[in-house]
Amino acid sequence: MKKMDISTILASAIHESKNQVGTLLYQLQGVKETLPKNNLNEAKITVIEESLKKLNDEWVEYLYLYRLASNGYELHVDTFLLDEFLDDQVFALLTSANAKKLELSYHCDSQLTGTFDERLMTAVVGTAVYNALRFARSKIQIHATKEENFLVISIEDDGQGFNTAQEEDSPESNTGLGLYFAQLSANAHVCHDEEGYIEKQESTVLGGAKLAIYLPQ
């Protein structure tokens, strides 16, 4: 029997696990629909549902990470209205923020456009917001601006920031892998010999952590 590369096996296992999580989410939604309104178990089911959604998004991130690291990902760029793109991201993540009683919003010029791979940036923004959900005190904001030849999408929170023992030592922290994924995703965007990149910063708006993704235009 021909030997398979271990990375290929892991990628296949992740794909199968992601499908199983999707099935569980579908079945859980069916259970929620059978519950009477204001049922005491509804909140518990919502917590389970949000945990499964986060796990599903992490599997997606790992698959993209594998493809990016192995040069097996083909970039699909298009031009998007940032107001619509960020509105979609907030809509998808708002339930998770509400479950933690956190405010999630986005801010950008209504006419701002940018060129990027929508699938990758959706995964990057989702990963960054999920990380911010663990450290924010009350709010998370997503911003998009143009700086010279770069579109900058930033995720900011009002927690203690990147340079804290809390974020470095937290057993729940997926910061390192998430940042690596964001870096590879940004690097994959190249325009006029300029490559995308990320920066960890302090939020001047909220006072906590800020992850800025720079995409050349």
N, C-alpha and C positions, 0 to 999 in steps of 0.2 A: 504494500500500500504506500502511495506517495505521501511523504510527510507534508503537513500543512504548517505554515508559519504561525507562531503563537499569536501574533498581532491580528491575523485574519480570524483565528478561532475566537479571540476575545471580542472582536468587532461583531462577529456573528452572534455570539452569546448576548452581547448588549442589545443587538437588534431584536432578538427573541424576547429578552426581558422587557424591552420597551413595549412590544406588542402585548405582552401579558398585563402590564400595567394599564395599557389602554383598555383592555377587556374588563379589568377590575373597575376602572372609572365608569365604564358604560353600565356595568351591573350596579354599581353604587348609586348612580343617577336614578336607576329604576327603583331602588329601595327608597330613596328620598321622595320620589313621586307618590309612593304608597302611604307615606306617613301623613297623619292629620296635621293641620296647621298648629304651630306653637308646641309641637311635641318636644319633650325634654331631651330626646335622643338626637334631635336635628342638629344641635350645635356640635355634638360629638362626631356625627357623620361628616359635617362640614370640615372639621379639623382633619379627619382621615382623608377626605377628598382632596384638600389642599396639599397634604403631605404627598399623596400619590401624584398630583399634578407636578409638584416640585421634582419628584423622583423621575417622572417622565421627561421633564425638561432637561434634567441632568443627563439622562441617557442620550438625548438628542445632542447635547453638548459633547459628550464623549465620542459619539460617532463622527461629528464634525471634526473634533480634535484629532481623531485617528486619521481621517482623510487629509486634513491639512498637514499633519506631521509627516505623512507618507506621500505627499504630493499627489494624492488621489482625488482631490476636490477641484472641480471645475467651477470657477467663479462665474456667476450670472449677474451682471450689473445692469441696472436700469436707473432712470431718473424718477425720484419720488418727491411729492409734496410732504415736507416734514410734519406739517400740522396733521395730516391724515395718518402718516406712519406712526407718530408718537401717540396719537389718539387711540390707534389700534393696540399699541403696547399697553397703555394704561388700562384700557377696557379689559384686556386679557389678564392683567395682574391685579386688578382692583379688589377682587374677592379675597385674594391672599392678604392684601394690605388691610382690608376691613376686618379680617379674622384676627389680626393683631392690633386692631384699633389704631391704625396708622393712616395718615393722610398721604395719598399718592396723586401727584399732578404733573403736568408737563407745561413747558413754556418755550415758545419760539415765535418768530415772525410768521404771520399767516401765509406769506408768499414765499417763504424760504424753500428752496429745492436743493436736492443733493443726489449724487450718483453713487450707488453702492449695491452690494449683494444683500437683498432683503432678508433672505433666510439666515445668513450669518449674523447680520446685525440684530435681527429679532432674537436670536439665541444669546448674543452678547448682552443686549439690554436686559433680557429676562434673567440671565445669570447674575448680572450686577445688581438688579433690583432685589432678587432673592437674598443676595448677600447683605444688602442694606437693610432688609427686613429684620435681620438678626441684631442689628446694632442701633438702628434709629430709635430715638426717644418718642417722636410724635409725627415726623413727616419725612417724606422722600420726594425729591423733585427730579424730573428729567428735563434737561435743557438742550437746545440745538442752536448753534450760531455758525456764522462763517468767519474764519480768521485767515486773511490772505488767501492762499490757494487751498485751504483745508476746510472741510465741514467738520465741526466739532460737536459730538454728542456726549453729554456728560450726565452722570447719575450722582446725585448729591443727597446726603442725609444729615440729620442733626444729632448724630451720635458722637463718640469720642474721637473719631478720626482713625486714619490708618496707623499712626505711630503710637499705638496703645498696647499694653500687655493683654487687654481683653481680646482684641482682634487676633493677635499673634498666637495666644495660648488657648483660645476657645476650642474645645474638642469638636464643636460643630462646624468650625470654620473650613470653608472650601476655597478660601481666598487665593491661595497659591495656584491651584489648578484653574480656577476661574480667570485669574489674571493672565495665566499662560495662554488660555483659550482666547481671551480678548486680544492679547498681543499677536498671536498667529493670525487671527481674523483680520486685524488691522493691517498687518504686514502683507496680507494677500491682496490688499487694494493698492495698486500701483498706477500712477498717472503722471505722464511727462517726467519720467525717471524719479519721481518722488514716491516714497513708500509710506504707508500708514503706520501709525504708532499709538501707544497709549501713555498716559501719565497719571500717576497717583498724586493727588493734590489735596489741599485743605479747602473746604468749601467756604468761600467768602460770603455766601448767601445764607447758609444754614449753620455753619460752624463745625460741621463734622467732616466725614470723608467725601472725597470727590474723585470719581474715576472719569477721566476725559479720553475719548476715543477720537483720534485725528485721522480723517480720511481725505486723501488728496483728490482734488476736483479738476 
